[in-house]
């Protein structure tokens, strides 16, 4: 194709953007009746207040690097 032919072709319309997953503290907790329940485990080394990241097959602490594998 020449440059003129490329300029003459109509451009495709904009596609919808993917929605990102919600972030924030409210994704780490769940309220059941009168109690607050943690959604993710806390780190065994660092103690309370350090949540472990969910990586599908394992949990990892972002503070110390401790890794706990999920049961298959």
N, CA, C and O atoms as a DFTB+ gen file, in Angstrom:
288 C
 N C O
     1  1       0.845      -1.184       0.000
     2  2       0.000       0.000       0.000
     3  2       0.887       1.243       0.000
     4  3       1.952       1.274       0.616
     5  1       0.427       2.234      -0.690
     6  2       1.157       3.503      -0.693
     7  2       0.638       4.357       0.452
     8  3      -0.351       4.013       1.100
     9  1       1.295       5.446       0.688
    10  2       0.895       6.331       1.775
    11  2      -0.495       6.918       1.546
    12  3      -1.248       7.123       2.497
    13  1      -0.835       7.188       0.282
    14  2      -2.147       7.762      -0.019
    15  2      -3.255       6.757       0.283
    16  3      -4.305       7.121       0.811
    17  1      -3.017       5.499      -0.053
    18  2      -4.036       4.480       0.196
    19  2      -4.241       4.272       1.694
    20  3      -5.366       4.070       2.152
    21  1      -3.140       4.324       2.459
    22  2      -3.254       4.159       3.908
    23  2      -4.044       5.302       4.520
    24  3      -4.843       5.084       5.431
    25  1      -3.833       6.520       4.031
    26  2      -4.539       7.680       4.566
    27  2      -6.013       7.636       4.191
    28  3      -6.849       8.161       4.927
    29  1      -6.348       7.021       3.064
    30  2      -7.729       6.974       2.596
    31  2      -8.558       5.927       3.342
    32  3      -9.783       6.041       3.391
    33  1      -7.918       4.914       3.921
    34  2      -8.675       3.882       4.619
    35  2      -9.243       4.441       5.918
    36  3      -8.544       5.161       6.630
    37  1     -10.497       4.126       6.242
    38  2     -11.090       4.657       7.480
    39  2     -10.465       3.988       8.705
    40  3     -10.128       2.804       8.689
    41  1     -10.323       4.777       9.755
    42  2      -9.755       4.249      10.998
    43  2     -10.843       3.534      11.783
    44  3     -12.019       3.892      11.722
    45  1     -10.431       2.535      12.508
    46  2     -11.378       1.769      13.311
    47  2     -11.816       2.610      14.504
    48  3     -11.078       3.479      14.969
    49  1     -13.018       2.344      14.990
    50  2     -13.539       3.065      16.147
    51  2     -12.801       2.677      17.411
    52  3     -12.118       1.655      17.465
    53  1     -12.947       3.499      18.411
    54  2     -12.284       3.225      19.678
    55  2     -12.932       2.025      20.350
    56  3     -14.156       1.895      20.363
    57  1     -12.117       1.166      20.898
    58  2     -12.627       0.022      21.634
    59  2     -12.760       0.402      23.098
    60  3     -12.105       1.327      23.578
    61  1     -13.609      -0.320      23.792
    62  2     -13.798      -0.041      25.207
    63  2     -12.583      -0.499      25.996
    64  3     -11.990      -1.535      25.696
    65  1     -12.221       0.276      27.001
    66  2     -11.090      -0.074      27.846
    67  2     -11.519      -1.125      28.852
    68  3     -12.673      -1.162      29.277
    69  1     -10.572      -1.986      29.229
    70  2     -10.844      -2.971      30.266
    71  2     -10.923      -2.272      31.610
    72  3     -10.147      -1.362      31.901
    73  1     -11.858      -2.705      32.411
    74  2     -11.970      -2.138      33.752
    75  2     -10.943      -2.799      34.651
    76  3     -10.807      -4.022      34.654
    77  1     -10.228      -1.999      35.406
    78  2      -9.232      -2.529      36.322
    79  2      -9.921      -3.047      37.570
    80  3     -11.023      -2.620      37.913
    81  1      -9.252      -3.978      38.247
    82  2      -9.785      -4.486      39.501
    83  2      -9.738      -3.372      40.540
    84  3      -8.841      -2.528      40.536
    85  1     -10.711      -3.391      41.414
    86  2     -10.774      -2.379      42.453
    87  2      -9.642      -2.580      43.453
    88  3      -9.339      -3.703      43.855
    89  1      -9.038      -1.490      43.838
    90  2      -7.964      -1.541      44.814
    91  2      -8.410      -0.802      46.061
    92  3      -9.360      -0.019      46.027
    93  1      -7.734      -1.050      47.137
    94  2      -8.036      -0.332      48.351
    95  2      -8.178      -1.264      49.534
    96  3      -8.167      -2.488      49.398
    97  1      -8.311      -0.660      50.680
    98  2      -8.392      -1.410      51.928
    99  2      -9.681      -2.207      52.003
   100  3      -9.710      -3.275      52.614
   101  1     -10.742      -1.710      51.396
   102  2     -12.027      -2.398      51.491
   103  2     -12.039      -3.734      50.774
   104  3     -12.982      -4.505      50.951
   105  1     -11.025      -4.040      49.967
   106  2     -10.948      -5.352      49.336
   107  2     -10.280      -6.380      50.246
   108  3     -10.335      -7.578      49.969
   109  1      -9.653      -5.926      51.327
   110  2      -8.954      -6.824      52.243
   111  2      -9.847      -7.323      53.383
   112  3      -9.513      -8.303      54.049
   113  1     -10.976      -6.654      53.607
   114  2     -11.859      -6.999      54.716
   115  2     -13.263      -7.267      54.206
   116  3     -13.653      -6.798      53.137
   117  1     -14.016      -8.031      54.989
   118  2     -15.416      -8.303      54.683
   119  2     -16.196      -8.205      55.991
   120  3     -15.766      -8.734      57.016
   121  1     -17.326      -7.538      55.954
   122  2     -18.139      -7.364      57.147
   123  2     -19.232      -8.411      57.134
   124  3     -20.028      -8.481      56.197
   125  1     -19.269      -9.226      58.179
   126  2     -20.309     -10.234      58.360
   127  2     -20.982      -9.997      59.703
   128  3     -20.375     -10.157      60.761
   129  1     -22.237      -9.615      59.635
   130  2     -23.038      -9.266      60.805
   131  2     -22.347      -8.152      61.579
   132  3     -22.304      -7.018      61.102
   133  1     -21.803      -8.443      62.764
   134  2     -21.150      -7.403      63.562
   135  2     -19.645      -7.556      63.586
   136  3     -18.965      -6.832      64.313
   137  1     -19.107      -8.482      62.804
   138  2     -17.669      -8.747      62.853
   139  2     -16.999      -8.398      61.534
   140  3     -17.615      -8.469      60.470
   141  1     -15.723      -8.018      61.617
   142  2     -14.908      -7.753      60.430
   143  2     -14.021      -8.966      60.204
   144  3     -13.302      -9.388      61.109
   145  1     -14.068      -9.529      58.999
   146  2     -13.316     -10.731      58.661
   147  2     -12.242     -10.367      57.642
   148  3     -12.512      -9.662      56.670
   149  1     -11.015     -10.855      57.871
   150  2      -9.927     -10.609      56.927
   151  2     -10.052     -11.564      55.754
   152  3     -10.312     -12.753      55.939
   153  1      -9.867     -11.042      54.537
   154  2      -9.978     -11.867      53.341
   155  2      -8.687     -12.637      53.054
   156  3      -8.743     -13.757      52.545
   157  1      -7.542     -12.065      53.367
   158  2      -6.247     -12.698      53.099
   159  2      -5.530     -12.985      54.407
   160  3      -5.781     -12.323      55.414
   161  1      -4.632     -13.975      54.396
   162  2      -3.890     -14.273      55.622
   163  2      -2.847     -13.194      55.914
   164  3      -2.414     -12.465      55.021
   165  1      -2.457     -13.111      57.187
   166  2      -1.393     -12.183      57.572
   167  2      -0.067     -12.932      57.598
   168  3      -0.043     -14.159      57.682
   169  1       1.023     -12.197      57.527
   170  2       2.345     -12.797      57.478
   171  2       2.703     -13.407      58.836
   172  3       2.458     -12.806      59.882
   173  1       3.283     -14.600      58.803
   174  2       3.680     -15.284      60.035
   175  2       4.912     -14.641      60.659
   176  3       5.051     -14.649      61.882
   177  1       5.798     -14.092      59.856
   178  2       7.016     -13.462      60.365
   179  2       6.768     -12.045      60.858
   180  3       7.206     -11.670      61.946
   181  1       6.053     -11.252      60.041
   182  2       5.863      -9.833      60.350
   183  2       4.762      -9.591      61.369
   184  3       4.789      -8.591      62.087
   185  1       3.797     -10.495      61.439
   186  2       2.723     -10.370      62.407
   187  2       1.504      -9.668      61.841
   188  3       1.379      -9.488      60.630
   189  1       0.609      -9.275      62.733
   190  2      -0.650      -8.641      62.341
   191  2      -0.366      -7.316      61.640
   192  3       0.557      -6.589      62.006
   193  1      -1.174      -7.017      60.631
   194  2      -1.020      -5.752      59.918
   195  2      -0.325      -5.882      58.583
   196  3      -0.350      -4.947      57.783
   197  1       0.300      -7.029      58.320
   198  2       0.960      -7.250      57.039
   199  2       0.231      -8.379      56.316
   200  3       0.378      -9.552      56.659
   201  1      -0.554      -8.005      55.311
   202  2      -1.291      -8.993      54.540
   203  2      -0.381      -9.618      53.493
   204  3       0.576      -9.000      53.024
   205  1      -0.700     -10.848      53.141
   206  2       0.061     -11.553      52.117
   207  2      -0.661     -11.422      50.784
   208  3      -1.889     -11.486      50.732
   209  1       0.093     -11.241      49.711
   210  2      -0.473     -11.087      48.371
   211  2      -0.851     -12.457      47.816
   212  3      -0.153     -13.446      48.042
   213  1      -1.954     -12.501      47.096
   214  2      -2.437     -13.746      46.501
   215  2      -1.907     -13.855      45.079
   216  3      -2.239     -13.028      44.231
   217  1      -1.084     -14.870      44.808
   218  2      -0.489     -15.071      43.487
   219  2      -0.993     -16.345      42.823
   220  3      -0.268     -16.958      42.039
   221  1      -2.204     -16.744      43.117
   222  2      -2.782     -17.927      42.485
   223  2      -2.414     -19.218      43.188
   224  3      -3.275     -19.862      43.788
   225  1      -1.150     -19.608      43.125
   226  2      -0.728     -20.861      43.748
   227  2       0.006     -20.654      45.062
   228  3       0.419     -21.623      45.699
   229  1       0.174     -19.398      45.477
   230  2       0.921     -19.120      46.711
   231  2       0.521     -17.760      47.275
   232  3      -0.071     -16.934      46.580
   233  1       0.853     -17.545      48.545
   234  2       0.716     -16.245      49.204
   235  2       2.119     -15.724      49.474
   236  3       2.991     -16.493      49.879
   237  1       2.354     -14.433      49.258
   238  2       3.672     -13.850      49.457
   239  2       3.550     -12.562      50.248
   240  3       2.648     -11.761      50.004
   241  1       4.460     -12.360      51.201
   242  2       4.518     -11.125      51.976
   243  2       5.380     -10.115      51.220
   244  3       6.505     -10.424      50.828
   245  1       4.858      -8.926      51.021
   246  2       5.595      -7.882      50.324
   247  2       6.618      -7.198      51.214
   248  3       7.509      -6.508      50.720
   249  1       6.497      -7.384      52.516
   250  2       7.409      -6.730      53.452
   251  2       8.704      -7.525      53.626
   252  3       9.795      -6.969      53.501
   253  1       8.586      -8.818      53.911
   254  2       9.782      -9.629      54.180
   255  2      10.073     -10.667      53.105
   256  3      11.173     -11.219      53.073
   257  1       9.105     -10.951      52.216
   258  2       9.328     -11.921      51.154
   259  2       8.958     -13.345      51.496
   260  3       9.207     -14.257      50.707
   261  1       8.367     -13.551      52.662
   262  2       7.963     -14.891      53.069
   263  2       6.915     -15.438      52.109
   264  3       5.994     -14.711      51.737
   265  1       7.031     -16.703      51.697
   266  2       6.109     -17.321      50.756
   267  2       5.492     -18.561      51.376
   268  3       6.189     -19.396      51.954
   269  1       4.170     -18.673      51.249
   270  2       3.452     -19.853      51.710
   271  2       2.652     -20.381      50.535
   272  3       1.831     -19.665      49.963
   273  1       2.892     -21.642      50.173
   274  2       2.223     -22.243      49.032
   275  2       0.859     -22.776      49.436
   276  3       0.671     -23.270      50.547
   277  1      -0.099     -22.665      48.503
   278  2      -1.452     -23.170      48.730
   279  2      -1.459     -24.673      48.503
   280  3      -0.618     -25.216      47.787
   281  1      -2.417     -25.324      49.122
   282  2      -2.563     -26.766      48.922
   283  2      -3.180     -27.031      47.559
   284  3      -4.105     -26.333      47.145
   285  1      -2.674     -28.031      46.866
   286  2      -3.174     -28.315      45.520
   287  2      -4.434     -29.119      45.517
   288  3      -4.965     -29.430      44.452
